[in-house]
Structures are given as structure tokens and as C-alpha cells.
Amino acid sequence: MKLFVGFGLGLLFVLSTFSTALAVDNRANGGEKGPVQFGIEEVVPPELKLRYKRWKDELLSTEFGRTQWESYANNKVFLLRVVVSSNRKYGAGTDDFEWDDNGTLVSATITLGKNLDRGYPDPVYYPVMNSLGTFDGIYQVSGDILASTKIVHEIGHVNFTVQANGLVFRRQNKLMASYNSIFLKNGYDTSDSRLLALATELGAKPIEIWEDREYQSEINAMRFLMERIKKEAFFCSVFHRMRRNISDYAQRYKAEFAQVPDISLSACEN
């Protein structure tokens, strides 16, 4: 029953965000291009600049975070836009992917909610970020650490898309959009022959593709978090919750999470 509920919630989440999270090839759509820019463009409302600076400072306080950020800040062939939006609250998203005529990804946009330093995502697909939640009051984690972890998660999506085959990625998104459209109209019937045909063409159900992308980004978030909090008093509490979340909800990715440095620290084995 838990698996069915997890699938339903995950797929409905995909459906609710897919309209804004699908990769968009602006050049293919004939969109006008402004001056060529590379590196990182930060678009932050004046009233949110101090808050954003705290999140960014947390990110850059670790070697892993600095490496992730600088890989795009110093990039001469790619533009990463980081936008802080007053229209979003606690979440973040990565979209507006753009490829050149050779199929190379040349830009993407990460949008951060104005309250990124609050709100803990569900453990089913976000076992790392969820582990920062102070649900039992045993420990308290800075909201800025939470926000920076969410940013690293989104950078993970950019990393994944940069490395992916552009044609395959866009084709997957197109077929997934068709799948979701039918699913919404047929009363959520996954046995629909049209959905089965699309899943066969995709090689997996859309939820499985989306799930893989999220877990890969969570591994990126874990690499940052394990370095950032390794000297904090609440490290072991977060570590135990993270490991439990992975065991309960991400069993298929357990080996990949285990490859993150310090994930099996003996100090937290008791």
C-alpha cells in the first residue's frame, strides 16, 4: 500500500510541476536571443538580497559547494541563471534548458523561492533534504543550511542535464508530457493501453525517470551536506535520519548514496 501511495503522490507531484519544469529549447521555438552571456547571472529582488547572500555564503563555505558554483561561474560556454522569486515560497526548480544547434546544453535557470530557508520536502524522493527537518525537536538546523542544500540539489539537476544526451532528454520530456496528459484525463488509469505504449517507448514509467533525476540530485545534495555539517553537534542525528530515509524510500539507490564520502562514519554507528 505504501508503494502505491508513494507512486500516486509522486506522479501527481510530477503532473503539478511538469508544466513549468519541462526542458524548453528556445532556439528551436524561434525565441529571440539577447546578448550572449556566460557564467552565472543572479536575478534577486532588492528586498531578498541579504537573505539570498546568507544562502550563498553557506553554499560557498564548503569546498564541494565552491566547486559546484565555480564550475558554472567560470564557464565560458554556458549561462546559468539563478533567480529568486517572490512568487515561490519554499521550493525551487530548474527549467528553461536551452540547447544550441549541435545539441549542446548552453543555458538553464534555477528558480528559488523567497522562503527557501523553510519547508522540508517529503522523504520519499528527498531523503537528504528531509533529514534536516526538526520534527522531533532533538536538534535544530539553520534555515540557511537548508536553503543552501536545496540550491545544491538544483545544481545537481543542471549537472545531470549537461551530461545527458540532449535529444534523448527532450524526447523523454515530450513523451512524459503526453503520458501525464492522458493520465489526467483517463481517471488515473495506468493500465490504459496508450500509457503502456508510451511507457514502452520511454523504456520506463515517467515516475521512474523523474525519480531517477531527483535521487541523482539528492546524492549531489548529500555530498555538500556531509561536508557542511560534519563538525556540528547535530551531525549524527541528521545522519541517522538520512540513512533511515534512504533505507525506507530509496533502497534502489542505496549503493549510490553509500559512495558519498563519510556516509559510513563509525562515530555515528552507535
N, C-alpha and C positions, 0 to 999 in steps of 0.2 A: 504494500500500500504506500509506503514511504517513497518508493521509486516512482510510482505513478504520480503522486502528488508533486514530487520534485520535477518530473518531466513536464507536468502541466504548468507549474509556476514558471519554470524556466522558459518554456515555449511562449507563454503569454508575455513574459518579460521581453523576449526577443521581438514579438509582434508589436509591443508597445513602443519599442525603441528603434525598430528597423527603418522606419520612415526617415529618421534623421541620422542613422548610423551606417547606411549603405554607402559603399565607396562611390564617389562621383568623379567621372572623368570629364572635367570641364572643357578640355580641348576638344574632345570628341563631340561634346554638345554644342560646340561653337561659342563657348563663353569668351568674353573679351578678357585679355590679359593686360595687367598693369605692368609697370616697370619690373624687370627681372630682379628678384631678391633671393638671397641665400642666408643660411644661418637660422637664427630664431627671432621671430617677430612677436613681441609681447604686447597684447592689447588688454589693458587693465583700466577700468574706470577710476578716476582720481580718488573716490571715496573708499576704494578697495585696495589701493596700492600698498599701504602699510601691512594689511593682512596678508596680501599676496607675498610681500617681501619676507615675512616670517616663514611662510610655507617653503619658499625658495631657499631661504637660508638653511632650513632643516635638510632639505634635499642635498645642498652643496656641502653639508657638514661631514659627509661620508665620501670616501674615495669612490665607491661604486656610484653614488649619486652624481658626483662631479664628472665621472667618466661618461655616464649616460647623457648628461646635459651637454657636455663639451663635444660629444660626438656629433651633435647637431649644431651647436653654436659655432663650431669651427668648420662646418661643412660648406663647401663652395659649390655644390651642385644640388642642394636640397634646401627647401624652405619649410621650417616647422613653425606654425603659428600657435601660440598659446594664448587663449582668450579666457578672461574671467568674466562670466556673465551674471548679471543681476537677475536674469530670468530663470536661472537654475538655482537649486537650493543646495542639496548635499552631495549630489553626484557629479560625475564627469563623463565625457565621451570623446571618442576620436573618430573623425569623419573627414569629409571633403578631400579625400585622396585624389591626387592628380598624377597621371602618367604622361610621359612625352610620347612622341611618335614611335620611339624604339621600344616602348613597353617598360621604361624605367620609371619608377616612382620618383616624382620630383617635389611633391609637397603634401602636407597633411595638416590638419587642425585639431588641436586638443582644446576642448572647452571645459572649463572648471566652474562649478557652481560657487556662488558667493559664500555659502556656508559649508565649504568643503571640509572644514575642520570639525564638522559634526556629522553624525549619522553613520551607522555601521551596516554595511551590506550583509546579505544573507550568507550563512556559512556554506550553503550548498555549492555555490560557484565561486565564492570568495573566501576561502578558508583562512587566508593570511590576513586580509584586512579585517575580517570579522573577529579575529583573535585579539584585536586591540580594544574591543568592547569591554566596558567595565560593568558588565551585567550583574556580577555578584558582589561588587564593592571591595573585592580583595586588593585591587590595585587601580591606579589611575594613570592614564597615559595622556600626555599633552595632545591637544587638538591639532597642533601644528605637525606633530609626528604623524597623526592620522592623515592629514591633508597631503603631506609630502609622500606618504606611502601610496595614496590614490594617484598622485601625479606620476610616480614611477610605474604604477600599473598601466597607466595610459601610454607612457613612453614605450612600454612593452608591446602594446598594440602596434605602434609605429615600427618598432624593430621587426616584428613579425611580418608586417606587410611589406617592408623594404626587402626582406629576404624571400618573400613569396613570389611565385610566378604571377605576374600581373594579369595575364589573360585568364588563368585559372581562377584567381581570386575574384575577378569581376564576374566571370561566368557563374561561379558559386553564388555570389550575391544576387545575381539576376534570377537564378533558379530558386534560391531561397525565398526571394520576394514573391515569386509565383506560388510556391508552396504555401507560404503564410497567407496569401490572399485567398487561396482555395480553402485552407483550413478554417479561416474565419467565417467563410460563407457556407460551409457544409455541416455546421454544428459540431466542430472539433472532432470530426471522424477521421482518425489516422488510417483507417482501413480503406479509405477512398482510393479507387484504382488510379486516379490521376496523381495522388500523393505518393503512392507506391512507385509509380513510374518515375516521378521526379526524384525520389529518394535513390532509386536505382541509377539514374543518370548522374546524380551528385556523388554516389558512392557511399552515402551515409545520410541519416536524417539531419535536417537543418539544425536541430538542437544539439546534435553531436558535433557538428562543425563549429557552431558557436561556442559550445562548451570547451572544445579544444583551444580555441583562441583565448578564452577567458583564463583557463588554467595556465597556459603558457605565460600570460601576463602576470598571473599571481606568483609564478616562480620568479619573475623579474622583481616583483614587489618584495618577495621573501629575501632575495639577495641583499636588497637595500636595508630591510628591517633588521635582519640578523646582525648587520654591522652597526646600525644606528643604536640599537638598544642593548648591545652585549654587555655594557657596564652598568646598566640601570638595575635598580633593586627589583623591578617587576619582570625582568627578563625571563626567568624560569616560568612564571605564571603565564605569560604570553606564549612562551614556547610550548608548554603543555597543552594549552587550548588550541594552538595552531596544529600541533601533532594530532590531537583528537579530532579536530575538524577534517584534516586530511584523511585520517583513517575512516571516518564516518561517511564522508561525502566525495572524496577524490581518490578512492582506492586504486583506480586505474592509472593514476598519475603519481602514486606514492613513490615509485622508484626515481622518478624525475625530481620530485621535491627533495628526496633524500640526498641528491647530488649537490645541493646547496651547501657551501662551507658552513661549518659549525652547527648543522642541523641535528647532530647526534652528540652534543656536548655532554660529557659524563657528569658535569656539575649539576645537570638538571635531570638526571636519570632516577633520582630517588623519589 
